[in-house]
Amino acid sequence: MKYLLSFACMQLISISSYTQRMIDPLLPPPPIETVEDVILIDPEQMPEFEGGEVGLRSFIAKNIRYPETAAEANIEGTVYVQYLVLKDGTINNIKLLRGVIGAPDLDKEALRVVKLTNGKWKPGMQNGKPVNVRMNIPIRFKLQ
């Protein structure tokens, strides 16, 4: 009985403090999220690399270097990289989504090449304003 009463009191106190926080006029209101503050994945207009998709493929092909360790081991595969194209056309938050098992050098090379695209993007647009957009890109490593 004593345990049940103390549990009920604790629940009442936690509900009371939660309610007080919800209606306390002295606390600042939560920030209003605008389109400019969010990260979109499907804006009205997607970000575009200089030269479009063909330009991006050409840039990657020109700048990528097949790591010697992976080439010697005949390792091929696709690395998936995620990044943000910011409102100013720069990229940020570059990270590996999925790499090639047993080939960390391929993963590092894909991240390096994506970093090189920084500043070469036209930002995505929503309601006529530039927005931050999350992008994913597969980078395929294939021996010739």
QUIURRA-V297228 format. One record per backbone hydrogen bond with DSSP energy under -0.5 kcal/mol. CO is the residue of the C=O (numbers start at 1). NH is the residue of the N-H. Records with the same first field share a line. If there is no record, write none. Layout:
BEGIN
CO=NH + NH
END
This chain:
BEGIN
1=5
2=6
3=7
4=8
5=9
6=10
7=11
8=12
9=13
10=14
11=15
12=16
13=17
14=18
15=19
16=20
17=21
18=22
19=23
20=24
24=27
31=33
34=37 + 38
38=40 + 132
40=134
45=125
48=122
49=52
51=55
52=56
53=57
54=58
55=59
56=60
57=61
58=62
59=63
60=64
67=71
68=72
69=73
70=75
71=74
74=76
77=141
79=81 + 139
80=97 + 98
81=137
82=95
83=135
84=86 + 92
85=133
86=89
89=119 + 121
90=86
92=84
95=82 + 97
98=80
99=101
100=103
103=106 + 107
104=108
105=109
106=110
107=111
108=112
109=113
110=114
111=115
112=116
113=117
114=117
115=118
117=120
120=50
121=123
122=48
124=131
125=45
126=129
129=126
131=124
132=40
133=85
135=83
137=81
138=140
139=79
140=142
141=77
END
